[in-house]
Amino acid sequence: MDYDRGRVYQCTKCCFAGEKRAAIKHYACKYFGVDEHMFSCELCNFSTDNKQLMKRHPSFYAPHSKARLFATEQGIYRGSDEAYLKVNPNPQQVDPEQHLSKWKQEASVLFWITKRKPKPSSAAGSAQQLISSINLPVLQSALTSYFETNPVYNPSPLNLPSVPSTTE
């Protein structure tokens, strides 16, 4: 049984949050360089850890097509796209303990409750039952304990200082 199902993992370098698999994929795509993935293309610098995606990328990745055209015009094209594919013998791996922070169960539940909106086709009663089934004192206690130990990261695109909250 997967006890982490529904648990939220947050990237340690940015504010991305999601399930473990999505967080691992996010970290690898955003923070690993071309030489750190298992497969890379020397023609267009495309890189991935998925072999099938690597084989298919010439058909959908526009920079590859442009690079192939340029290499052909210059007379330096190697004859096939496979000639540019490179396998990294020591690919970088995402370590969830090092690259991701695991949220507590209560905070994860709150994240998914506030993130997911009821589908328009669902009955209004089911949404009301979901909201009424939340134990507010427990939720409030979980939020308080979570945010006391984990400061809120809210980057401003304008680099403005955060506004302190006032309590009277």
Secondary structure, DSSP 8 states (H G I E B T S, - for coil): --TTTT--EEESSSS-EE-HHHHHHHHHHHH--GGGSSEEETTT--EES-HHHHHHHHHH-HHHHHHHHHHHHHT---SSGGGGEEE-SS-----HHHHEEE--HHHHHHHHHHH----TTS-HHHHHHHHHTS-HHHHHHHHHHHHHHS------TT----------
